[in-house]
């Protein structure tokens, strides 16, 4: 609970009316979450204008409003007028929660792929050392051992600051957070002082929002500008950057803090070599600061070697020794929906993975090449209302690596599923190798069943795109759908 007059001091360029000496119990931009004593933020979005919900908010108990246009309200309602309520929110909300990020180590992980696995490895290592850890990311919000659902990889300012405040109340010492390009571009991480920033990679994704790869890169780089900001309260600061990525050096140039670059090509401060993989494990040598270590991971895939190095670099910044980190890694296993093996006693491997970008799909197909004895079978699609240019690219990647290809739906949203699969299939058709088979099957359940039906001993089936998700978003509704459940049912039905 905060006095409104004190909160207004955090906002630049504000005009006020009404009694500011009132207590504010909560802040929200969602009129459905109003309670007695709330401050309601009237955001203007692409489809909804929060100013139209003012009467509803007041009826629900709101005592103050943050607005950017005139509103007609009773005399006992305080009004704060600002040029832009989104910027006003970015200033106001962290102040309301007393800047919770200043009371924890804030570790931000950004990149197209690998954020979730890297975040969970970091969280695991820190927990093994006795720290209390919070994780915010694609799969869930995790506060110590309790999991909460999440709707955006990085929540909006109001939700995020509330989550961070809860973490502080529960004694969290380290918050590991996936930081999306949308969040950086839209200012969702306003009011957060980051201490440790990680860059995993950058490949084509989200061009429906950013329009160009250059814009996408600039958004990602904002995290490294934040960790390098001059108005710091906490030390040490550090960055860990994948220097093998073609944009890695560009990210390095955005940092002014101690930086650990990592590589499998001998180009980094930290380097992995002599990599050996099975369907369930990865072993490699890690060289850092003149010493070489043996690393054993219960994760498969070269991409997970990169994720592991990113996590090791971040933990070094947090003051842990490499032997301590590697000891903790011995008992880390998979993250839900990230190269997750589905075991029902079948004589072939079934893997569910979140890969939904060209690079992500190529990574898991390359890993399948390393471990497969016979054929690679892939089931995948592309989401609707998202970057359409990657659809034929992903089709071409499937044709390059897989022996049997099932093109299907993946969250079609408001688009026609048939149109999406045809665009993906065109990339398959244009790049089909002799002897490769493909099938277009719009119904995802049927596609998974057909893939499992044709699999033989020594094959690897990759079901890509949804990973941990347990839903399918259609034009008029969202239905329950979990690739892992469907794969298990299909395997039991064989």
GIMO-V626233 format. One record per residue. N is the residue number from 1. RES is the residue in one letter. PHI is phi in whole degrees, -180 to 180 (NA if undefined). D_CENTER is the distance of its C-alpha to the mean C-alpha in Angstrom with 1 decimal. Layout:
# GIMO-V626233
N|RES|PHI|D_CENTER, N|RES|PHI|D_CENTER
This chain:
# GIMO-V626233
1|X|NA|31.5, 2|X|-134|32.2, 3|X|-76|35.2, 4|X|-61|34.2, 5|X|-60|36.5, 6|X|-71|34.5, 7|X|-66|31.2, 8|X|-61|32.7, 9|X|-62|33.5, 10|X|-83|29.8, 11|X|-102|29.8, 12|X|-86|31.4, 13|X|59|33.7, 14|X|-110|34.1, 15|X|-117|37.2, 16|X|-127|38.0, 17|X|-146|40.4, 18|X|92|41.4, 19|X|-79|41.5, 20|X|-92|38.8, 21|X|-91|40.1, 22|X|-120|38.2, 23|X|-92|35.6, 24|X|-102|32.1, 25|X|-90|30.5, 26|X|-161|27.0, 27|X|-128|25.1, 28|X|-154|23.2, 29|X|-104|22.7, 30|X|-111|22.9, 31|X|-61|26.6, 32|X|-75|26.1, 33|X|-104|25.1, 34|X|-65|28.2, 35|X|-134|30.5, 36|X|-61|33.9, 37|X|94|33.5, 38|X|-74|30.1, 39|X|-105|29.4, 40|X|-103|28.0, 41|X|-95|26.0, 42|X|-90|27.1, 43|X|-81|24.2, 44|X|-104|25.1, 45|X|-102|22.5, 46|X|-68|22.9, 47|X|-118|24.3, 48|X|-132|25.3, 49|X|-110|27.3, 50|X|-60|27.1, 51|X|-64|30.7, 52|X|-75|31.9, 53|X|-105|30.9, 54|X|-59|32.9, 55|X|-61|35.8, 56|X|-63|33.5, 57|X|-65|31.8, 58|X|-65|35.2, 59|X|-62|36.6, 60|X|-84|33.7, 61|X|121|34.7, 62|X|-62|32.9, 63|X|-111|35.2, 64|X|-149|33.6, 65|X|-131|31.8, 66|X|-108|29.8, 67|X|-131|30.9, 68|X|-123|31.3, 69|X|-145|34.3, 70|X|-59|37.4, 71|X|-133|37.4, 72|X|-100|40.5, 73|X|-134|40.1, 74|X|-59|42.5, 75|X|-65|44.0, 76|X|-87|42.3, 77|X|-101|38.7, 78|X|-79|37.4, 79|X|-127|35.8, 80|X|-114|33.8, 81|X|-101|33.9, 82|X|-132|31.5, 83|X|-64|31.1, 84|X|-144|27.4, 85|X|-67|25.9, 86|X|-67|22.3, 87|X|-69|23.5, 88|X|-58|25.7, 89|X|-62|22.9, 90|X|-63|21.0, 91|X|-86|24.3, 92|X|-77|25.4, 93|X|-65|22.6, 94|X|-58|21.9, 95|X|-65|25.7, 96|X|-58|26.2, 97|X|-89|24.0, 98|X|60|25.8, 99|X|47|22.8, 100|X|-60|21.2, 101|X|-65|18.9, 102|X|-76|22.3, 103|X|-106|23.1, 104|X|-138|20.3, 105|X|-75|18.9, 106|X|-109|15.6, 107|X|-113|13.4, 108|X|-105|10.6, 109|X|-116|8.4, 110|X|-130|7.8, 111|X|147|8.5, 112|X|-71|8.3, 113|X|-127|8.2, 114|X|92|8.3, 115|X|-61|5.6, 116|X|-67|5.8, 117|X|-63|9.5, 118|X|-59|10.3, 119|X|-61|9.2, 120|X|-71|11.3, 121|X|-65|14.0, 122|X|-58|14.4, 123|X|-59|14.6, 124|X|-62|17.1, 125|X|-62|19.2, 126|X|-65|19.5, 127|X|-62|20.5, 128|X|-63|23.0, 129|X|-91|24.7, 130|X|94|25.1, 131|X|-76|22.6, 132|X|-93|21.0, 133|X|-122|17.2, 134|X|-115|14.6, 135|X|-127|10.9, 136|X|-122|8.4, 137|X|-171|5.0, 138|X|-62|4.3, 139|X|-79|7.8, 140|X|-172|9.7, 141|X|-103|11.2, 142|X|-122|13.6, 143|X|-116|16.6, 144|X|56|18.9, 145|X|-109|19.4, 146|X|-103|18.7, 147|X|-102|15.7, 148|X|-126|15.1, 149|X|-70|13.4, 150|X|-137|10.6, 151|X|-112|10.7, 152|X|-125|8.1, 153|X|-50|4.5, 154|X|-118|7.1, 155|X|-64|10.5, 156|X|-71|13.6, 157|X|-56|16.1, 158|X|-63|18.3, 159|X|-67|16.0, 160|X|-64|14.0, 161|X|-66|17.4, 162|X|-65|18.8, 163|X|-63|16.2, 164|X|-62|16.9, 165|X|-63|20.5, 166|X|-63|20.4, 167|X|-61|19.0, 168|X|-60|21.9, 169|X|-60|24.3, 170|X|-95|23.3, 171|X|82|23.9, 172|X|-64|20.4, 173|X|-100|21.1, 174|X|-134|17.6, 175|X|-107|14.3, 176|X|-105|11.3, 177|X|-132|8.4, 178|X|-71|4.9, 179|X|-115|6.6, 180|X|-79|6.0, 181|X|-64|9.4, 182|X|-60|10.4, 183|X|-62|10.3, 184|X|-69|12.3, 185|X|-72|14.6, 186|X|-95|15.3, 187|X|75|15.9, 188|X|-67|13.7, 189|X|-97|13.8, 190|X|-56|17.6, 191|X|84|19.7, 192|X|-108|17.5, 193|X|-95|19.1, 194|X|-82|16.7, 195|X|-110|18.6, 196|X|-152|16.5, 197|X|-122|14.1, 198|X|-125|12.7, 199|X|-115|12.3, 200|X|-88|11.5, 201|X|178|12.7, 202|X|-146|13.0, 203|X|-137|14.3, 204|X|-62|15.0, 205|X|-171|12.5, 206|X|59|12.5, 207|X|-73|16.2, 208|X|-63|17.1, 209|X|-97|15.8, 210|X|-86|16.4, 211|X|75|19.5, 212|X|-132|19.8, 213|X|-63|18.0, 214|X|-61|19.8, 215|X|-64|18.3, 216|X|-62|14.7, 217|X|-63|15.7, 218|X|-60|17.4, 219|X|-64|14.4, 220|X|-60|12.4, 221|X|-65|15.7, 222|X|-60|15.9, 223|X|-62|14.0, 224|X|-79|16.8, 225|X|-71|19.4, 226|X|-66|18.3, 227|X|-71|18.7, 228|X|-98|22.0, 229|X|-62|23.3, 230|X|-85|26.9, 231|X|-87|26.9, 232|X|-96|25.6, 233|X|-117|26.6, 234|X|-124|25.0, 235|X|-137|25.5, 236|X|-84|24.7, 237|X|-115|22.1, 238|X|-160|20.5, 239|X|-138|18.1, 240|X|-128|17.2, 241|X|-134|16.9, 242|X|-73|17.1, 243|X|-82|20.5, 244|X|-75|20.9, 245|X|-66|18.4, 246|X|-66|20.7, 247|X|-102|19.0, 248|X|-57|18.9, 249|X|-65|22.2, 250|X|-61|21.4, 251|X|-69|18.6, 252|X|-54|21.2, 253|X|-67|23.6, 254|X|-90|21.4, 255|X|-104|21.7, 256|X|-126|24.7, 257|X|-122|23.8, 258|X|-58|24.5, 259|X|-123|22.3, 260|X|-105|21.8, 261|X|-91|21.3, 262|X|-131|20.7, 263|X|-159|22.1, 264|X|-107|23.6, 265|X|-116|26.2, 266|X|78|28.0, 267|X|-101|26.7, 268|X|-108|24.9, 269|X|-67|26.0, 270|X|-118|24.3, 271|X|-133|25.1, 272|X|-107|24.7, 273|X|-151|27.6, 274|X|53|29.6, 275|X|-83|26.6, 276|X|-130|27.7, 277|X|-129|25.6, 278|X|-120|26.5, 279|X|-68|24.6, 280|X|-123|23.4, 281|X|-137|23.6, 282|X|-138|23.4, 283|X|-125|26.0, 284|X|-158|26.4, 285|X|-94|28.2, 286|X|-119|26.4, 287|X|-108|28.4, 288|X|-152|27.9, 289|X|51|30.5, 290|X|87|33.4, 291|X|-121|32.6, 292|X|-112|31.3, 293|X|-123|29.6, 294|X|-92|29.2, 295|X|-117|25.7, 296|X|-123|25.3, 297|X|-122|22.0, 298|X|-90|21.7, 299|X|-140|19.0, 300|X|-105|20.1, 301|X|108|19.2, 302|X|-61|19.6, 303|X|-61|15.8, 304|X|-78|15.7, 305|X|-64|18.5, 306|X|-63|16.4, 307|X|-59|13.5, 308|X|-65|16.4, 309|X|-64|18.1, 310|X|-59|15.1, 311|X|-68|15.1, 312|X|-61|18.9, 313|X|-59|19.1, 314|X|-64|17.0, 315|X|-71|19.2, 316|X|-62|22.3, 317|X|-60|21.5, 318|X|-80|21.4, 319|X|94|25.0, 320|X|-89|24.8, 321|X|-82|27.0, 322|X|-64|25.9, 323|X|-57|28.3, 324|X|-64|26.8, 325|X|-63|23.2, 326|X|-66|24.5, 327|X|-63|26.4, 328|X|-68|23.4, 329|X|-68|21.5, 330|X|-56|24.4, 331|X|-113|23.3, 332|X|-91|19.5, 333|X|-119|18.8, 334|X|-63|16.1, 335|X|-93|12.7, 336|X|-51|13.1, 337|X|77|12.8, 338|X|-116|12.2, 339|X|46|15.7, 340|X|-87|17.2, 341|X|-79|21.0, 342|X|-105|22.9, 343|X|-111|26.3, 344|X|-135|29.3, 345|X|79|32.0, 346|X|-79|31.8, 347|X|-86|33.1, 348|X|-147|30.1, 349|X|-91|26.4, 350|X|-122|23.8, 351|X|-124|20.1, 352|X|-107|17.2, 353|X|-142|14.0, 354|X|-78|10.8, 355|X|-47|12.0, 356|X|-137|12.2, 357|X|-123|13.0, 358|X|-55|16.3, 359|X|-65|15.3, 360|X|-62|13.2, 361|X|-65|16.3, 362|X|-64|18.7, 363|X|-58|17.2, 364|X|-73|17.7, 365|X|-70|21.0, 366|X|-65|22.2, 367|X|-64|21.5, 368|X|-60|23.5, 369|X|-59|26.3, 370|X|-68|26.6, 371|X|-112|27.1, 372|X|-77|28.8, 373|X|-100|32.5, 374|X|-126|33.2, 375|X|-103|31.0, 376|X|-100|27.3, 377|X|-116|26.5, 378|X|-125|23.3, 379|X|-118|22.3, 380|X|-161|19.7, 381|X|-154|19.4, 382|X|-136|17.5, 383|X|-73|16.2, 384|X|-83|18.6, 385|X|58|18.5, 386|X|-133|16.0, 387|X|-49|17.0, 388|X|-77|20.2, 389|X|-68|21.2, 390|X|-83|18.9, 391|X|-63|20.7, 392|X|-66|23.8, 393|X|-64|22.0, 394|X|-68|20.2, 395|X|-61|23.6, 396|X|-65|25.2, 397|X|-65|22.9, 398|X|-61|23.6, 399|X|-65|27.3, 400|X|-69|27.2, 401|X|-111|26.2, 402|X|-91|26.8, 403|X|-98|30.3, 404|X|-134|29.6, 405|X|-125|27.1, 406|X|-118|26.2, 407|X|-90|24.6, 408|X|-145|23.5, 409|X|-82|21.5, 410|X|-151|17.7, 411|X|50|17.2, 412|X|-65|20.0, 413|X|56|19.8, 414|X|-86|22.9, 415|X|-84|23.7, 416|X|-74|26.4, 417|X|-56|24.9, 418|X|-63|28.0, 419|X|-63|27.4, 420|X|-63|23.8, 421|X|-65|25.0, 422|X|-67|28.0, 423|X|-68|26.0, 424|X|-67|23.9, 425|X|-62|27.3, 426|X|-61|29.0, 427|X|-65|26.9, 428|X|-66|27.9, 429|X|-59|31.5, 430|X|-70|31.9, 431|X|-126|30.8, 432|X|-66|32.2, 433|X|-87|33.9, 434|X|-57|37.2, 435|X|90|37.0, 436|X|-80|33.4, 437|X|-108|33.1, 438|X|-140|30.8, 439|X|-143|30.7, 440|X|-98|29.1, 441|X|-137|28.5, 442|X|-62|26.8, 443|X|-76|26.6, 444|X|-65|23.7, 445|X|-61|25.6, 446|X|-63|28.6, 447|X|-62|26.8, 448|X|-64|25.4, 449|X|-62|28.9, 450|X|-67|30.6, 451|X|-64|28.4, 452|X|-70|29.2, 453|X|-66|32.8, 454|X|-93|33.4, 455|X|-72|31.8, 456|X|-125|34.4, 457|X|-56|34.7, 458|X|89|32.7, 459|X|-80|30.2, 460|X|-127|26.4, 461|X|-102|24.6, 462|X|-111|21.0, 463|X|-107|19.4, 464|X|-113|16.3, 465|X|119|13.8, 466|X|-113|13.0, 467|X|56|12.5, 468|X|-78|12.0, 469|X|-62|12.6, 470|X|-119|16.2, 471|X|-149|17.1, 472|X|-131|18.3, 473|X|-94|18.4, 474|X|-105|21.9, 475|X|-60|24.0, 476|X|-116|25.6, 477|X|-167|23.6, 478|X|-116|20.7, 479|X|-113|22.0, 480|X|-71|21.1, 481|X|-160|20.2, 482|X|-130|18.7, 483|X|-55|19.1, 484|X|-67|19.8, 485|X|-63|22.5, 486|X|-64|23.9, 487|X|-65|24.2, 488|X|-64|26.0, 489|X|-63|28.4, 490|X|-66|29.2, 491|X|-67|29.9, 492|X|-68|32.1, 493|X|-82|33.9, 494|X|-70|34.9
